[in-house]
Amino acid sequence: MKLLNKCAVCTSPLVDVINRKMSEGISDIKVSSWLKDENQYISRITLGNHRRQHTSPEHIKARRDLAKNIQQAVKVESSNGDLAKLVSHYVYKMVENGDVIPTLSEGLRAQEMIDRRKEKSADRELAISMAEILGGGYLVEGTAMEVMDEQGA
């Protein structure tokens, strides 16, 4: 069961209202029309696919369990201030366990973000090196201390 998806309904800010309307028996055409009035248009076909694939009790339970697992992992693990690393680490664990099956496009997008982060880091290092060279001095890391010569001056 694929829990991470690009379903327009699942990613909509109105997903809870849409699901409630569906559970009340309102037709996909009426829900689609309502969404169009809310400037959040989703086609009746997409709504039908969502109803069949993502509103089953098994799917809802699996999504809730996954959300609980993520919340517990976030509480337990320390991100050291880096949310991207935390999410990456946890998603990697879920893929390893077979809880999540990412699509190729999701994997490529994640790799692109990692590559972009490395490029920015390399650009920063280059800018610092250029500043050191152009400034005529080199940056020495450490603790400064006063050194006295033999004559005490």
N, CA and C atoms as a LAMMPS dump frame, in Angstrom:
ITEM: TIMESTEP
0
ITEM: NUMBER OF ATOMS
459
ITEM: BOX BOUNDS ff ff ff
-5.0000000000000000e+02 5.0000000000000000e+02
-5.0000000000000000e+02 5.0000000000000000e+02
-5.0000000000000000e+02 5.0000000000000000e+02
ITEM: ATOMS id mol type element x y z
1 1 1 N 0.857 -1.175 0
2 1 2 C 0 0 0
3 1 3 C 0.898 1.231 0
4 2 1 N 0.729 2.073 -0.976
5 2 2 C 1.544 3.271 -1.105
6 2 3 C 0.942 4.383 -0.267
7 3 1 N 1.691 4.85 0.751
8 3 2 C 1.159 5.854 1.656
9 3 3 C 1.605 7.263 1.291
10 4 1 N 2.792 7.402 0.713
11 4 2 C 3.233 8.71 0.235
12 4 3 C 2.798 8.815 -1.22
13 5 1 N 1.985 9.783 -1.515
14 5 2 C 1.496 9.886 -2.883
15 5 3 C 1.28 11.327 -3.267
16 6 1 N 0.935 11.518 -4.524
17 6 2 C 0.703 12.861 -5.038
18 6 3 C -0.775 13.076 -5.317
19 7 1 N -1.639 12.398 -4.616
20 7 2 C -3.073 12.544 -4.799
21 7 3 C -3.449 13.999 -4.531
22 8 1 N -4.118 14.626 -5.484
23 8 2 C -4.503 16.036 -5.343
24 8 3 C -5.438 16.246 -4.158
25 9 1 N -6.237 15.243 -3.843
26 9 2 C -7.157 15.369 -2.713
27 9 3 C -6.379 15.241 -1.398
28 10 1 N -5.504 14.238 -1.299
29 10 2 C -4.74 14.018 -0.069
30 10 3 C -3.846 15.205 0.263
31 11 1 N -3.346 15.901 -0.752
32 11 2 C -2.459 17.035 -0.511
33 11 3 C -3.203 18.361 -0.45
34 12 1 N -4.499 18.324 -0.636
35 12 2 C -5.295 19.55 -0.586
36 12 3 C -5.461 20.028 0.851
37 13 1 N -5.468 21.352 1.06
38 13 2 C -5.724 21.854 2.414
39 13 3 C -7.157 21.566 2.874
40 14 1 N -8.024 21.195 1.933
41 14 2 C -9.427 20.911 2.253
42 14 3 C -9.719 19.415 2.339
43 15 1 N -8.693 18.597 2.495
44 15 2 C -8.866 17.146 2.46
45 15 3 C -9.876 16.653 3.495
46 16 1 N -9.86 17.2 4.694
47 16 2 C -10.788 16.739 5.731
48 16 3 C -12.234 17.049 5.368
49 17 1 N -12.461 18.23 4.807
50 17 2 C -13.817 18.614 4.396
51 17 3 C -14.275 17.749 3.227
52 18 1 N -13.363 17.519 2.277
53 18 2 C -13.694 16.684 1.117
54 18 3 C -14.061 15.279 1.576
55 19 1 N -13.243 14.698 2.453
56 19 2 C -13.522 13.348 2.951
57 19 3 C -14.844 13.294 3.701
58 20 1 N -15.146 14.338 4.482
59 20 2 C -16.421 14.373 5.205
60 20 3 C -17.587 14.409 4.22
61 21 1 N -17.478 15.245 3.187
62 21 2 C -18.548 15.327 2.184
63 21 3 C -18.735 13.969 1.492
64 22 1 N -17.631 13.305 1.195
65 22 2 C -17.72 11.993 0.554
66 22 3 C -18.387 10.986 1.482
67 23 1 N -18.03 11.019 2.763
68 23 2 C -18.617 10.071 3.713
69 23 3 C -20.111 10.344 3.922
70 24 1 N -20.527 11.582 3.678
71 24 2 C -21.944 11.926 3.785
72 24 3 C -22.724 11.542 2.533
73 25 1 N -22.022 11.011 1.523
74 25 2 C -22.686 10.534 0.315
75 25 3 C -22.864 11.58 -0.773
76 26 1 N -22.215 12.729 -0.632
77 26 2 C -22.308 13.765 -1.666
78 26 3 C -21.535 13.294 -2.886
79 27 1 N -22.109 13.477 -4.067
80 27 2 C -21.507 12.96 -5.298
81 27 3 C -20.204 13.685 -5.631
82 28 1 N -19.359 12.993 -6.406
83 28 2 C -18.078 13.566 -6.819
84 28 3 C -18.287 14.822 -7.661
85 29 1 N -19.345 14.842 -8.46
86 29 2 C -19.632 16.01 -9.303
87 29 3 C -19.94 17.23 -8.428
88 30 1 N -20.749 17.03 -7.386
89 30 2 C -21.092 18.145 -6.495
90 30 3 C -19.875 18.608 -5.697
91 31 1 N -19.051 17.678 -5.258
92 31 2 C -17.836 18.044 -4.51
93 31 3 C -16.887 18.814 -5.429
94 32 1 N -16.757 18.35 -6.669
95 32 2 C -15.894 19.034 -7.633
96 32 3 C -16.396 20.449 -7.901
97 33 1 N -17.705 20.593 -8.039
98 33 2 C -18.293 21.915 -8.258
99 33 3 C -18.042 22.829 -7.05
100 34 1 N -18.2 22.285 -5.85
101 34 2 C -17.945 23.062 -4.639
102 34 3 C -16.483 23.507 -4.582
103 35 1 N -15.574 22.592 -4.924
104 35 2 C -14.147 22.925 -4.911
105 35 3 C -13.826 24.02 -5.93
106 36 1 N -14.5 23.98 -7.073
107 36 2 C -14.287 25.015 -8.091
108 36 3 C -14.717 26.372 -7.535
109 37 1 N -15.823 26.4 -6.804
110 37 2 C -16.284 27.643 -6.182
111 37 3 C -15.302 28.141 -5.123
112 38 1 N -14.561 27.223 -4.514
113 38 2 C -13.573 27.573 -3.481
114 38 3 C -12.201 27.878 -4.082
115 39 1 N -12.12 27.923 -5.417
116 39 2 C -10.848 28.125 -6.139
117 39 3 C -9.826 27.032 -5.82
118 40 1 N -10.31 25.817 -5.614
119 40 2 C -9.459 24.658 -5.313
120 40 3 C -9.869 23.481 -6.207
121 41 1 N -10.107 23.736 -7.49
122 41 2 C -10.703 22.743 -8.388
123 41 3 C -9.94 21.422 -8.398
124 42 1 N -10.707 20.34 -8.261
125 42 2 C -10.222 18.979 -8.44
126 42 3 C -11.29 18.26 -9.252
127 43 1 N -10.886 17.558 -10.284
128 43 2 C -11.854 16.921 -11.172
129 43 3 C -12.622 15.804 -10.477
130 44 1 N -13.779 15.493 -11.01
131 44 2 C -14.611 14.421 -10.446
132 44 3 C -13.904 13.076 -10.57
133 45 1 N -13.111 12.909 -11.622
134 45 2 C -12.389 11.647 -11.826
135 45 3 C -11.332 11.469 -10.719
136 46 1 N -10.602 12.539 -10.426
137 46 2 C -9.609 12.485 -9.354
138 46 3 C -10.286 12.222 -8.015
139 47 1 N -11.422 12.855 -7.796
140 47 2 C -12.171 12.62 -6.554
141 47 3 C -12.615 11.164 -6.454
142 48 1 N -13.07 10.589 -7.571
143 48 2 C -13.483 9.185 -7.584
144 48 3 C -12.32 8.251 -7.282
145 49 1 N -11.162 8.542 -7.888
146 49 2 C -9.968 7.727 -7.618
147 49 3 C -9.587 7.813 -6.145
148 50 1 N -9.652 9.023 -5.602
149 50 2 C -9.334 9.207 -4.182
150 50 3 C -10.307 8.405 -3.315
151 51 1 N -11.59 8.483 -3.65
152 51 2 C -12.61 7.767 -2.867
153 51 3 C -12.322 6.264 -2.852
154 52 1 N -11.99 5.692 -4.006
155 52 2 C -11.752 4.254 -4.112
156 52 3 C -10.436 3.822 -3.458
157 53 1 N -9.389 4.65 -3.616
158 53 2 C -8.057 4.217 -3.194
159 53 3 C -7.64 4.701 -1.799
160 54 1 N -8.161 5.847 -1.37
161 54 2 C -7.613 6.453 -0.155
162 54 3 C -8.614 6.649 0.982
163 55 1 N -9.82 6.16 0.829
164 55 2 C -10.778 6.314 1.929
165 55 3 C -11.176 4.975 2.54
166 56 1 N -10.484 3.915 2.132
167 56 2 C -10.781 2.613 2.729
168 56 3 C -10.294 2.613 4.178
169 57 1 N -10.959 1.868 5.048
170 57 2 C -10.54 1.817 6.453
171 57 3 C -9.084 1.369 6.619
172 58 1 N -8.627 0.431 5.76
173 58 2 C -7.252 -0.052 5.858
174 58 3 C -6.263 1.073 5.539
175 59 1 N -6.559 1.838 4.491
176 59 2 C -5.667 2.92 4.08
177 59 3 C -5.625 4.018 5.139
178 60 1 N -6.773 4.376 5.678
179 60 2 C -6.846 5.418 6.703
180 60 3 C -6.075 4.982 7.945
181 61 1 N -6.244 3.711 8.343
182 61 2 C -5.522 3.196 9.508
183 61 3 C -4.011 3.208 9.25
184 62 1 N -3.596 2.805 8.065
185 62 2 C -2.17 2.783 7.735
186 62 3 C -1.58 4.192 7.764
187 63 1 N -2.329 5.178 7.255
188 63 2 C -1.846 6.573 7.278
189 63 3 C -1.745 7.095 8.71
190 64 1 N -2.713 6.759 9.54
191 64 2 C -2.668 7.2 10.949
192 64 3 C -1.49 6.556 11.672
193 65 1 N -1.276 5.262 11.428
194 65 2 C -0.146 4.571 12.052
195 65 3 C 1.177 5.193 11.615
196 66 1 N 1.281 5.501 10.328
197 66 2 C 2.494 6.119 9.806
198 66 3 C 2.718 7.484 10.45
199 67 1 N 1.658 8.267 10.584
200 67 2 C 1.766 9.592 11.216
201 67 3 C 2.224 9.457 12.666
202 68 1 N 1.685 8.464 13.381
203 68 2 C 2.107 8.244 14.774
204 68 3 C 3.582 7.864 14.839
205 69 1 N 4.008 6.982 13.935
206 69 2 C 5.408 6.555 13.914
207 69 3 C 6.337 7.734 13.647
208 70 1 N 5.936 8.597 12.734
209 70 2 C 6.757 9.77 12.413
210 70 3 C 6.834 10.689 13.626
211 71 1 N 5.698 10.92 14.279
212 71 2 C 5.693 11.787 15.464
213 71 3 C 6.579 11.218 16.563
214 72 1 N 6.535 9.907 16.774
215 72 2 C 7.369 9.281 17.795
216 72 3 C 8.844 9.397 17.432
217 73 1 N 9.164 9.209 16.163
218 73 2 C 10.559 9.295 15.729
219 73 3 C 11.088 10.707 15.896
220 74 1 N 10.267 11.688 15.606
221 74 2 C 10.69 13.081 15.741
222 74 3 C 10.947 13.398 17.205
223 75 1 N 10.151 12.845 18.104
224 75 2 C 10.354 13.078 19.53
225 75 3 C 11.641 12.416 20.014
226 76 1 N 11.913 11.219 19.5
227 76 2 C 13.044 10.435 19.984
228 76 3 C 14.364 10.929 19.409
229 77 1 N 14.391 11.207 18.107
230 77 2 C 15.641 11.526 17.448
231 77 3 C 15.959 13.005 17.527
232 78 1 N 17.215 13.285 17.582
233 78 2 C 17.664 14.674 17.601
234 78 3 C 18.091 15.057 16.197
235 79 1 N 17.633 16.197 15.733
236 79 2 C 17.976 16.643 14.384
237 79 3 C 19.165 17.582 14.394
238 80 1 N 19.657 17.946 15.572
239 80 2 C 20.745 18.918 15.679
240 80 3 C 20.441 20.18 14.887
241 81 1 N 19.177 20.558 14.867
242 81 2 C 18.782 21.776 14.171
243 81 3 C 18.62 21.612 12.679
244 82 1 N 18.77 20.412 12.155
245 82 2 C 18.672 20.198 10.712
246 82 3 C 17.479 19.297 10.409
247 83 1 N 16.36 19.915 10.112
248 83 2 C 15.13 19.17 9.846
249 83 3 C 15.267 18.29 8.616
250 84 1 N 15.962 18.765 7.591
251 84 2 C 16.132 17.974 6.366
252 84 3 C 16.83 16.654 6.651
253 85 1 N 17.862 16.692 7.503
254 85 2 C 18.574 15.453 7.84
255 85 3 C 17.683 14.509 8.638
256 86 1 N 16.896 15.075 9.55
257 86 2 C 15.992 14.255 10.353
258 86 3 C 14.979 13.541 9.466
259 87 1 N 14.347 14.279 8.571
260 87 2 C 13.343 13.687 7.69
261 87 3 C 13.988 12.662 6.771
262 88 1 N 15.149 13.004 6.218
263 88 2 C 15.855 12.086 5.324
264 88 3 C 16.172 10.771 6.042
265 89 1 N 16.679 10.88 7.272
266 89 2 C 17.035 9.689 8.04
267 89 3 C 15.798 8.828 8.31
268 90 1 N 14.705 9.469 8.715
269 90 2 C 13.511 8.704 9.05
270 90 3 C 12.888 8.062 7.81
271 91 1 N 12.825 8.793 6.709
272 91 2 C 12.264 8.232 5.474
273 91 3 C 13.121 7.054 5.012
274 92 1 N 14.436 7.193 5.135
275 92 2 C 15.328 6.098 4.761
276 92 3 C 14.994 4.842 5.562
277 93 1 N 14.75 5.008 6.863
278 93 2 C 14.376 3.866 7.707
279 93 3 C 13.052 3.25 7.24
280 94 1 N 12.082 4.104 6.911
281 94 2 C 10.775 3.593 6.479
282 94 3 C 10.897 2.835 5.158
283 95 1 N 11.736 3.314 4.253
284 95 2 C 11.941 2.615 2.982
285 95 3 C 12.609 1.267 3.242
286 96 1 N 13.614 1.258 4.112
287 96 2 C 14.294 0.004 4.462
288 96 3 C 13.327 -1.025 5.033
289 97 1 N 12.403 -0.563 5.877
290 97 2 C 11.437 -1.469 6.521
291 97 3 C 10.296 -1.86 5.593
292 98 1 N 10.2 -1.207 4.443
293 98 2 C 9.115 -1.501 3.521
294 98 3 C 7.813 -0.793 3.852
295 99 1 N 7.858 0.159 4.792
296 99 2 C 6.657 0.908 5.157
297 99 3 C 6.266 1.908 4.077
298 100 1 N 7.253 2.388 3.328
299 100 2 C 7.021 3.4 2.307
300 100 3 C 7.749 2.985 1.039
301 101 1 N 7.089 3.177 -0.084
302 101 2 C 7.718 2.905 -1.371
303 101 3 C 7.706 4.21 -2.156
304 102 1 N 8.847 4.926 -2.184
305 102 2 C 8.868 6.206 -2.893
306 102 3 C 8.869 6.002 -4.399
307 103 1 N 8.368 6.988 -5.112
308 103 2 C 8.39 6.929 -6.565
309 103 3 C 9.755 7.396 -7.057
310 104 1 N 10.042 7.121 -8.325
311 104 2 C 11.307 7.541 -8.909
312 104 3 C 11.438 9.061 -8.871
313 105 1 N 10.349 9.763 -9.183
314 105 2 C 10.422 11.227 -9.207
315 105 3 C 10.697 11.79 -7.817
316 106 1 N 10.129 11.179 -6.769
317 106 2 C 10.404 11.631 -5.403
318 106 3 C 11.87 11.42 -5.055
319 107 1 N 12.417 10.275 -5.447
320 107 2 C 13.827 9.985 -5.182
321 107 3 C 14.749 10.947 -5.906
322 108 1 N 14.432 11.242 -7.173
323 108 2 C 15.256 12.18 -7.942
324 108 3 C 15.174 13.588 -7.363
325 109 1 N 13.989 13.978 -6.921
326 109 2 C 13.815 15.305 -6.324
327 109 3 C 14.61 15.408 -5.019
328 110 1 N 14.595 14.363 -4.216
329 110 2 C 15.36 14.359 -2.966
330 110 3 C 16.854 14.438 -3.261
331 111 1 N 17.317 13.678 -4.262
332 111 2 C 18.733 13.713 -4.614
333 111 3 C 19.12 15.099 -5.123
334 112 1 N 18.227 15.734 -5.871
335 112 2 C 18.494 17.085 -6.368
336 112 3 C 18.665 18.073 -5.21
337 113 1 N 17.829 17.937 -4.172
338 113 2 C 17.954 18.822 -3.003
339 113 3 C 19.284 18.594 -2.283
340 114 1 N 19.694 17.336 -2.17
341 114 2 C 20.971 17.021 -1.523
342 114 3 C 22.119 17.612 -2.325
343 115 1 N 22.066 17.443 -3.656
344 115 2 C 23.109 17.991 -4.523
345 115 3 C 23.167 19.508 -4.426
346 116 1 N 22.005 20.155 -4.4
347 116 2 C 21.954 21.618 -4.315
348 116 3 C 22.57 22.094 -3.001
349 117 1 N 22.324 21.367 -1.929
350 117 2 C 22.89 21.729 -0.624
351 117 3 C 24.413 21.623 -0.662
352 118 1 N 24.937 20.555 -1.294
353 118 2 C 26.386 20.393 -1.409
354 118 3 C 26.998 21.512 -2.251
355 119 1 N 26.308 21.885 -3.347
356 119 2 C 26.797 22.966 -4.204
357 119 3 C 26.868 24.279 -3.43
358 120 1 N 25.846 24.57 -2.638
359 120 2 C 25.844 25.812 -1.852
360 120 3 C 26.984 25.809 -0.843
361 121 1 N 27.236 24.674 -0.242
362 121 2 C 28.328 24.561 0.719
363 121 3 C 29.663 24.808 0.026
364 122 1 N 29.842 24.225 -1.153
365 122 2 C 31.076 24.422 -1.916
366 122 3 C 31.216 25.891 -2.334
367 123 1 N 30.113 26.521 -2.725
368 123 2 C 30.148 27.938 -3.094
369 123 3 C 30.568 28.798 -1.903
370 124 1 N 30.068 28.496 -0.71
371 124 2 C 30.448 29.248 0.488
372 124 3 C 31.937 29.104 0.768
373 125 1 N 32.428 27.88 0.674
374 125 2 C 33.845 27.643 0.921
375 125 3 C 34.709 28.394 -0.087
376 126 1 N 34.288 28.43 -1.349
377 126 2 C 35.016 29.161 -2.378
378 126 3 C 35.008 30.657 -2.077
379 127 1 N 33.865 31.193 -1.665
380 127 2 C 33.766 32.621 -1.344
381 127 3 C 34.685 32.977 -0.177
382 128 1 N 34.757 32.116 0.825
383 128 2 C 35.641 32.366 1.963
384 128 3 C 37.101 32.335 1.515
385 129 1 N 37.451 31.373 0.696
386 129 2 C 38.825 31.283 0.191
387 129 3 C 39.184 32.511 -0.629
388 130 1 N 38.276 32.952 -1.48
389 130 2 C 38.523 34.151 -2.311
390 130 3 C 38.703 35.37 -1.429
391 131 1 N 37.884 35.497 -0.386
392 131 2 C 37.995 36.634 0.526
393 131 3 C 39.341 36.619 1.24
394 132 1 N 39.803 35.438 1.62
395 132 2 C 41.097 35.331 2.279
396 132 3 C 42.223 35.754 1.352
397 133 1 N 42.163 35.285 0.108
398 133 2 C 43.213 35.606 -0.863
399 133 3 C 43.201 37.099 -1.186
400 134 1 N 42.023 37.642 -1.461
401 134 2 C 41.915 39.056 -1.821
402 134 3 C 42.197 39.971 -0.636
403 135 1 N 41.943 39.497 0.559
404 135 2 C 42.193 40.295 1.757
405 135 3 C 43.653 40.306 2.16
406 136 1 N 44.455 39.474 1.553
407 136 2 C 45.88 39.46 1.839
408 136 3 C 46.265 38.684 3.084
409 137 1 N 45.342 38.078 3.697
410 137 2 C 45.671 37.317 4.898
411 137 3 C 44.97 35.979 4.874
412 138 1 N 45.345 35.167 5.763
413 138 2 C 44.723 33.873 5.869
414 138 3 C 44.034 33.773 7.216
415 139 1 N 42.957 33.101 7.239
416 139 2 C 42.194 32.92 8.457
417 139 3 C 42.784 31.741 9.22
418 140 1 N 43.175 31.998 10.443
419 140 2 C 43.712 30.937 11.275
420 140 3 C 42.716 30.708 12.399
421 141 1 N 42.212 29.502 12.466
422 141 2 C 41.244 29.187 13.501
423 141 3 C 41.967 28.776 14.77
424 142 1 N 41.434 29.17 15.893
425 142 2 C 42.026 28.799 17.158
426 142 3 C 41.793 29.881 18.192
427 143 1 N 42.516 29.799 19.28
428 143 2 C 42.39 30.765 20.367
429 143 3 C 43.594 31.697 20.328
430 144 1 N 43.349 32.978 20.373
431 144 2 C 44.425 33.96 20.345
432 144 3 C 45.063 34.076 21.72
433 145 1 N 46.374 34.244 21.736
434 145 2 C 47.08 34.496 22.998
435 145 3 C 48.266 35.387 22.697
436 146 1 N 48.603 36.203 23.687
437 146 2 C 49.71 37.131 23.535
438 146 3 C 51.01 36.394 23.801
439 147 1 N 51.991 36.611 22.934
440 147 2 C 53.299 35.957 23.06
441 147 3 C 54.327 37.036 23.377
442 148 1 N 55.103 36.832 24.403
443 148 2 C 56.142 37.789 24.803
444 148 3 C 57.464 37.35 24.217
445 149 1 N 58.234 38.306 23.751
446 149 2 C 59.575 37.945 23.258
447 149 3 C 60.52 37.809 24.45
448 150 1 N 61.785 37.509 24.18
449 150 2 C 62.752 37.249 25.252
450 150 3 C 62.995 38.463 26.136
451 151 1 N 62.781 39.68 25.597
452 151 2 C 63.056 40.891 26.361
453 151 3 C 61.835 41.336 27.151
454 152 1 N 60.722 40.605 27.027
455 152 2 C 59.525 40.912 27.798
456 152 3 C 58.673 42 27.182
457 153 1 N 58.926 42.336 25.942
458 153 2 C 58.143 43.392 25.293
459 153 3 C 57.026 42.836 24.487
